[in-house]
Amino acid sequence: MNAVLNKPGGGTAATVAMEVRGLSVEVRAADGPVPVVREVSFSASSGQTLALLGESGCGKSMTAQAVTGLLDPVAEVVGGEVLLDGQDVLRLGSRERRRLAGPGLAVVFQDAMTALNPVYTVGSQLAEPFRIHQRLSRRAAREKAVELMERVGIPEPRARAKSYPHQFSGGLRQRLLIAMAVALEPSVLIADEPTTALDVTVQAQIMELLAELRRETRMALVLITHDLAVVAEQADQVAVMYAGSIVESGPIAEVFGAPRHPYTRGLLDSVPAGHARGTRLRSIEGTPPRPAAIPSGCAFRTRCPMARERCATDPPPLTTTGPGRASACHYWKELADA
Amino acid sequence: MPEDTAEEPTPLLEARDLKKTFRVPRSASGSTRLHALGGVDITVRRGETLGLVGESGCGKSTLARVLLMLERPDSGTVRFDGVDPFALRGKELPAWRRRVQMVFQDPFASLNPRLTAEELISEPWLSHRDVVPRRERAKRVAELLEMVGLRAGDAGRYPQEFSGGQRQRIGIARALALNPDLIVCDEPVSALDLSVQAQVLNLLTELQAELGVAYLFISHDLSVVRHVADRVAVMYLGRVVESGTAEEVFTAPRHPYTASLLSAAPSLEVTREQDRRQRIVLSGEVPSPVDPPAGCRFHPRCWKAEAVCGEVVPEVEPAPGGGHHAAACHLPLEVVTAAKADS
């Protein structure tokens, strides 16, 4: 699958740490179920970063929640499997699932304030994974927590372990969440918009930390974001999502260098950087469809400059367009040749 | 200040040495004042876009609020078209207010959900009765809607029937309703998706070309500011640390903070792993404006800092070659270190 590794960091052939196949999620609504994730497949390799890229409402966070078993009760997985170490995580009971949370699959959320418990010290929260999974004593777990805080760059970790979450800045709180997520050296870490709430100089620090941890522990990092520039800098592989489906995927340099789906092309053209001041940005017309009103055929056709009759009737499947690359467009060849 | 001499007539807006502090609960060091603005100079010329860049807590929103006369500065002067708005009384005050309008960040929170698009856009005329005669108001609303890329037929719809981008268009139409000379745009596209953001930026550019309105464009997104701004001011902890044309500031930053900000911003260019290491990653975070560092406020995070930086507040000085490119730094960068050709 990941045959083409043109990144120096990629090194030897990557092993697949997690594979998602045909994942579909529906949300129950008053007038029947609404599909929000539709047949999503991707694989995350050890030591690599896979970016799930898309605009709000495209289903990227729902995908993450489904994979981690944290879906809102109104949403439900209606198909597909998530293979981690050969077992389908979606079929596990809640007890087995919890056993995996930490050493197998961990997650970092966007909002570091609500993800930490305000009434416990950060030291005791960070010690929790060691107490539960490794059954360490209170003292030993506390020691591990302090080490972990030091590892993620919290100044004066021993003293700060006794502080509460509100006593930390946004950037430090995000570091704490990352520390908690990597405590048991997971094979897969899912980071859902980990830097969206942070300032740009702090964002750079956090992305740097995640990249370091990924290299050190060889974990697979699944980075969920709407920020094209972050993807360009961090990802080895990218999967672009639109209206609940992956519309294009492949190695980052190839996808961003020569996109094979008009949506990816449109996103790249919408970025202001590099356009001279005052020139018109080539934006995508219209707005993304609501999940309850996705157009027939290709979901992107109503906004697509290349759309033709066929697009209204035949939904384009995600098909291989080259080594490691796939596109869900009937006319991808026209983009590739252009 | 060395800026603007002969060639420039009175700028539209000129603020000098603005200071603003707020009372806060006593901090660890015993301070009870939050220093939001510590002597800010800023100039906006007619019909131009001044980009205001800085991280959260740097005072950019406080500055906007002072310029909109929503806060009174502790000291310093504001001149709008040569007049001090804080000295206006009686009828002159609403006449001035009409000339400065605002577009807000969050189009979901800033529009009253119980008013239709028409009511939202015509609401400013309830206070400013003589701008548009009553019988022409419906026609003017239709014009404004079309001007911002909506349909005249949308007038009767409520905010929740519009998408985020369309709501921001309503917010812009509402700001335009009083024919202002200056619109303060506080993060106008940061709540929008990328594809929609580009549409709104295009609209703002077109409106400026058509109406000659000036923008004070506040944003944390450097690529957006680079795209829209004629000139740029960079703020750090209540001070403008660098200003100049967008070209100067973005391609040849003189203040180390600007350089690190540019370097920290991710770029679309797909870089290889070893190249990524060259970026300037600042240590630490922005200190609290309650206890700002002495001397240059950036010195605890600056890799060039020397003893003097912790003691003496650096003056804003223009680049040696002349011109308007000014920086407040004892040890300004002379060579281009952080110039990045984005994508």
Interface residues (C-beta under 8 A of the other chain):
Chain A: K7 P8 G9 E55 S56 S169 G171 L172 D199 V200 T201 V202 Q203 A204 Q205 M207 E208 A211 H226 D227 L228 A229 V230 A232 E233 Q234 I252 A253 F256 G257 G266 L267 L268 D269 S270 V271 P272 A273 G274 H275 R277 G278 R280 L281 R282 S283 I284 T287 P288
Chain B: E55 S56 S163 G164 G165 Q166 D193 L194 S195 V196 Q197 A198 Q199 L201 N202 T205 H220 L222 S223 V224 R226 H227 V228 A229 D230 A246 S260 L261 S263 A264 A265 P266 S267 L268 E269 V270 T271 R272 E273 Q274 R276 R279 V281 L282 S283 E285 V286 A341 D342 S343
